Structures are given as C-alpha cells and as structure tokens.
C-alpha cells in the first residue's frame, strides 16, 4: 500500500496555495472626506440630512465601537445598516445592523477590522432599506 501523500500533491508535483490579502499602502483611490475623530460626519442631500458618528474616539480598529446614524427629513426606513469596506480591496462582509433608538436615530455595535499592512482608509456606506444612500471615507487608527 502506498503511503498517504500530502494534500495538493500529485505525481510528485507540489501545488502550493497562497491566500494573499492585498492591503498594500500606496494604492491610489479616494481620500478621507470625513474626520470621524472630530465628531459626526454630516451630509445634506435632496433626501435630507444624514450624519454618521462612531465612538469612542479616537476610532481604532479591532475594538468594540458604537455606530450611530442620524436621519433628518427622511421617511421612516424599515432597515438601516452601516456597510464597512476598504477602497480598492476586499475585507469580507462587514455590516452593522442598526436599531432605532428614537425619531431618526439608529444605533448598533461593531468592530472595524485591522489591515495587516497598516492601511487606514475605510469607507462607510449608509444603507437604508437595502440601498446605499450615502458614503463617508475616513481614517482609522
């Protein structure tokens, strides 16, 4: 009986599988348009005002954070989420579902993952009833 061969070995050829996560700094892309450490980021559009607040400050990766979205002059949504991503790369699914805590105020808890390369720019898409209605770009420590 032939001894067991290592996984991925066939006819003496070793096939190596590498999973690479490209967090390389120096990629071009969006710049921060929001100083999340200074306080809420606020945008006004044709549908009304949207504000995003994350705390405690300074906003740091890999620690529990509260996410607060304030809506003014919006119809009452069925669902509100914050969808976190890094521009130009895949960091998996990072969605924080928010619960209503008052008229136009939605809150939830989440964690911003750490990029091993040290990249700090994050994108927060505000998702109302399944549709991204606003996007904020900010740096995380």
WOGIBEL-V161426 format. One record per pair of residues at least 4 apart in sequence whose ideal C-beta (glycine too) atoms are under 8 Angstrom apart, sorted by the first residue. I is the first residue (numbers start at 1). GAP is how many residues later the second one is. Records with the same first field share a line. If there is no record, write none. Layout:
I: GAP + GAP
//
This chain:
5: 4 + 5
6: 8
8: 6 + 7 + 8 + 9
9: 4 + 5 + 6
10: 5
21: 68 + 95
22: 67
23: 63 + 66 + 92 + 93 + 94 + 95 + 96
24: 93 + 95
25: 92 + 93 + 94
27: 61 + 62
29: 58 + 59 + 92
30: 57 + 91 + 93 + 107
31: 90 + 106
32: 89 + 105 + 106 + 107
33: 8 + 103 + 104 + 105
34: 7 + 18 + 102 + 103 + 104
35: 4 + 6 + 103
36: 5 + 16 + 17 + 18 + 21 + 23 + 100 + 102 + 103 + 104
37: 20 + 21 + 22
39: 14
40: 11 + 12 + 13 + 28 + 30
41: 10 + 11 + 12 + 95 + 97
42: 7 + 8 + 9
43: 6 + 7 + 8 + 91 + 93
44: 4 + 5 + 6
45: 4 + 5 + 88 + 89
47: 26 + 27 + 86
48: 23 + 24 + 25 + 26
49: 21 + 22 + 23 + 24
50: 19 + 20 + 21 + 22 + 24 + 76 + 83 + 84
51: 18 + 19 + 21
52: 15 + 16 + 17 + 30 + 72 + 74 + 82 + 84
53: 14 + 15 + 16 + 17
54: 5 + 11 + 12 + 13 + 14 + 70
55: 4 + 10 + 11 + 13
56: 9 + 10
58: 83
59: 6 + 53 + 79 + 81 + 82
60: 52 + 80 + 81
61: 50 + 51 + 52 + 53 + 54 + 79 + 80
62: 49 + 50 + 51 + 52
63: 48
64: 45 + 46 + 47
65: 44 + 45 + 46 + 47
66: 41 + 42 + 43
67: 15 + 29 + 31 + 40 + 41 + 42 + 43
68: 30 + 37 + 38 + 39
69: 11 + 13 + 29 + 36 + 37 + 38 + 57
70: 34 + 35 + 36
71: 6 + 9 + 33 + 34 + 35 + 57
72: 32
74: 30 + 54
77: 51 + 52
78: 51
79: 18 + 48 + 49 + 50 + 51
80: 17 + 18 + 20 + 26 + 46 + 47 + 48
81: 14 + 15 + 16 + 17 + 45 + 46
82: 13 + 14 + 16 + 26 + 28 + 42 + 43 + 44 + 45
83: 11 + 12 + 41 + 42 + 43 + 44 + 49
84: 7 + 10 + 11 + 12 + 26 + 28 + 29 + 38 + 39 + 40 + 41
85: 5 + 6 + 9 + 37 + 38 + 40
86: 5 + 29 + 33 + 35 + 36 + 37
87: 34 + 36 + 50
89: 30
91: 22 + 24
92: 21
94: 16 + 18 + 19
95: 32
96: 12 + 13 + 14
97: 11
98: 8 + 9 + 10
99: 7 + 8 + 9
100: 5 + 6
101: 4 + 5 + 6
112: 10 + 28
115: 4 + 5
120: 19 + 20 + 21
121: 16 + 17 + 18
122: 15 + 16 + 17 + 18
123: 12 + 13 + 14
124: 11 + 12 + 13 + 14
125: 7 + 9 + 10
126: 6 + 7 + 8 + 9 + 10
127: 4 + 5 + 6
128: 5
//
